[in-house]
Amino acid sequence: MAALKYAGMDDTDSEDELPPGWEERSTKDGWVYYANHEEMKTQWDHPKTGKKRRCAGELPYGWEQETDDKGQLFYVDHINKRKTYFDPRQAFTVEDVLVKPKRYDGNTAALEILQGRDLSDRVVVITGGNSGIGLETAKSFALHGAHVILACRNLSKASKAVSVIQQEWHKAKVEAMMLDLASLRSVREFADSFKAKKLPLHILVCNAAVSTQPWRLTEDGLESTFQICHLGHFLLVRSLQDVLRHSAPARVVVVSSESHRFTDLLDQTGKVDLAVLSPTQKEYWSMLAYNRAKLCNILFSNELHRRLSPYGVTSNAVHPGNMMYTAIHRSWWLMTLLFTLARPFTKSMVRMKI
Ligand SMILES: NC(=O)c1ccc[n+]([C@@H]2O[C@H](COP(=O)([O-])OP(=O)(O)OC[C@H]3O[C@@H](n4cnc5c(N)ncnc54)[C@H](OP(=O)(O)O)[C@@H]3O)[C@@H](O)[C@H]2O)c1
């Protein structure tokens, strides 16, 4: 095969030789597919053997994948200064034994779920994307081509997070924008600045949170855990819902927690009392405030889904896992101790714990 020679590799697999009119190609992440130029169709199965194959390794050293004006992938060999539409990884393909659809569970990492997805036309906003789960989520989206905006309260931390992601892939489209959920003014300003960019919004991840911090009122006069975890996100989604609807299919993901189970919104007589959401300092217990805010996350997500799904905008609340070692414990030494002790047994940010 001339293309193989061009890529500096010899064709040794004659058993897999394609019938005339067929061409072997590969997707961005290395899955092999077959194009029939006569019938103008593509398929995953080899036309002769019926087997699915995938590239076994990375691009050779010095090679890079690019996309041309028509969206077709090509490969640049920087060392020998040449270009080819043949994927050099195709010289080393292996049979795909995982023909069944993949099953995901609580131990599946974001990168595994996104494997094979091309998100290059997607715009994602992640609140608190500079740390922990938010950063890992941002990285996973960006490495799959999405334009990711880290909506963060500290721009210097956010810029570091942008660099971390771009160190993994220099073409990652990531930027940081200012958003302090403890200020309703800041939320509105973020929404206005985002709209000024005239971008669509396909995925909004309401991830930012604080936990077990001392009682503090925000500039809006509300208890800060409640405002940061829930109310700020509520206003953010409200302010951006027109963009979400115009970008449909779109989705909101609200990062909640299983700890929402350990509370309710009732007063002592058993009636719903919204005043418990922003208690006075005397009535404040930080863990309870967090749990209540996380309960609000779920109630909000469910209602949002009910209202917006007819317009193609879905909403889901997720529990990311128990006691994952992020910065969430930083406000209280006891939490830090518990998170440290639990660390060997809990999920890490990127992969399943053994
Ligand atoms: N880790 C767990 O075990 C666990 C379990 C269940 C649920 N969750 C949920 O997972 C989500 C992510 O938490 P994480 O564990 O990744 O914690 P994390 O590392 O502490 O990340 C929290 C993020 O929220 C940001 N944030 C805090 N206050 C903010 C504000 N006023 N405005 C904007 N951003 C603000 C933080 O920014 P700074 O870096 O500037 O502080 C940080 O980027 C949270 O919703 C949390 O409730 C975590």
PDBQT file of the ligand as one rigid body, heavy atoms in Angstrom, charges set to zero:
ROOT
HETATM    1  N1  LIG A 401     -15.327  15.557  46.878  1.00  0.00    +0.000 N 
HETATM    2  C1  LIG A 401     -16.355  14.821  47.237  1.00  0.00    +0.000 C 
HETATM    3  O1  LIG A 401     -16.207  13.772  47.898  1.00  0.00    +0.000 OA
HETATM    4  C2  LIG A 401     -17.745  15.197  46.847  1.00  0.00    +0.000 A 
HETATM    5  C3  LIG A 401     -18.796  14.340  47.246  1.00  0.00    +0.000 A 
HETATM    6  C4  LIG A 401     -20.073  14.664  46.886  1.00  0.00    +0.000 A 
HETATM    7  C5  LIG A 401     -20.321  15.805  46.149  1.00  0.00    +0.000 A 
HETATM    8  N2  LIG A 401     -19.301  16.631  45.776  1.00  0.00    +0.000 N 
HETATM    9  C6  LIG A 401     -19.614  17.816  44.987  1.00  0.00    +0.000 C 
HETATM   10  O2  LIG A 401     -18.720  17.929  43.916  1.00  0.00    +0.000 OA
HETATM   11  C7  LIG A 401     -18.620  19.295  43.510  1.00  0.00    +0.000 C 
HETATM   12  C8  LIG A 401     -17.171  19.684  43.322  1.00  0.00    +0.000 C 
HETATM   13  O3  LIG A 401     -16.506  19.654  44.556  1.00  0.00    +0.000 OA
HETATM   14  P1  LIG A 401     -14.985  19.189  44.720  1.00  0.00    +0.000 P 
HETATM   15  O4  LIG A 401     -15.021  18.012  45.606  1.00  0.00    +0.000 OA
HETATM   16  O5  LIG A 401     -14.329  19.105  43.400  1.00  0.00    +0.000 OA
HETATM   17  O6  LIG A 401     -14.420  20.401  45.615  1.00  0.00    +0.000 OA
HETATM   18  P2  LIG A 401     -13.324  21.535  45.350  1.00  0.00    +0.000 P 
HETATM   19  O7  LIG A 401     -12.070  20.930  44.849  1.00  0.00    +0.000 OA
HETATM   20  O8  LIG A 401     -13.289  22.301  46.630  1.00  0.00    +0.000 OA
HETATM   21  O9  LIG A 401     -13.978  22.412  44.206  1.00  0.00    +0.000 OA
HETATM   22  C9  LIG A 401     -14.970  23.355  44.503  1.00  0.00    +0.000 C 
HETATM   23  C10 LIG A 401     -14.902  24.470  43.493  1.00  0.00    +0.000 C 
HETATM   24  O10 LIG A 401     -15.934  25.419  43.784  1.00  0.00    +0.000 OA
HETATM   25  C11 LIG A 401     -15.334  26.703  43.700  1.00  0.00    +0.000 C 
HETATM   26  N3  LIG A 401     -16.064  27.722  44.477  1.00  0.00    +0.000 N 
HETATM   27  C12 LIG A 401     -16.177  27.811  45.808  1.00  0.00    +0.000 A 
HETATM   28  N4  LIG A 401     -16.832  28.935  46.112  1.00  0.00    +0.000 NA
HETATM   29  C13 LIG A 401     -17.133  29.576  44.964  1.00  0.00    +0.000 A 
HETATM   30  C14 LIG A 401     -17.771  30.772  44.624  1.00  0.00    +0.000 A 
HETATM   31  N5  LIG A 401     -18.227  31.614  45.579  1.00  0.00    +0.000 N 
HETATM   32  N6  LIG A 401     -17.915  31.097  43.332  1.00  0.00    +0.000 NA
HETATM   33  C15 LIG A 401     -17.421  30.305  42.367  1.00  0.00    +0.000 A 
HETATM   34  N7  LIG A 401     -16.783  29.160  42.614  1.00  0.00    +0.000 NA
HETATM   35  C16 LIG A 401     -16.634  28.797  43.899  1.00  0.00    +0.000 A 
HETATM   36  C17 LIG A 401     -13.935  26.504  44.257  1.00  0.00    +0.000 C 
HETATM   37  O11 LIG A 401     -13.106  27.614  43.917  1.00  0.00    +0.000 OA
HETATM   38  P3  LIG A 401     -11.772  27.962  44.753  1.00  0.00    +0.000 P 
HETATM   39  O12 LIG A 401     -10.728  26.983  44.295  1.00  0.00    +0.000 OA
HETATM   40  O13 LIG A 401     -11.480  29.364  44.385  1.00  0.00    +0.000 OA
HETATM   41  O14 LIG A 401     -12.105  27.778  46.203  1.00  0.00    +0.000 OA
HETATM   42  C18 LIG A 401     -13.562  25.223  43.548  1.00  0.00    +0.000 C 
HETATM   43  O15 LIG A 401     -13.144  25.500  42.241  1.00  0.00    +0.000 OA
HETATM   44  C19 LIG A 401     -19.347  20.097  44.601  1.00  0.00    +0.000 C 
HETATM   45  O16 LIG A 401     -20.614  20.457  44.138  1.00  0.00    +0.000 OA
HETATM   46  C20 LIG A 401     -19.455  19.130  45.754  1.00  0.00    +0.000 C 
HETATM   47  O17 LIG A 401     -20.573  19.379  46.549  1.00  0.00    +0.000 OA
HETATM   48  C21 LIG A 401     -17.996  16.344  46.116  1.00  0.00    +0.000 A 
ENDROOT
TORSDOF 0
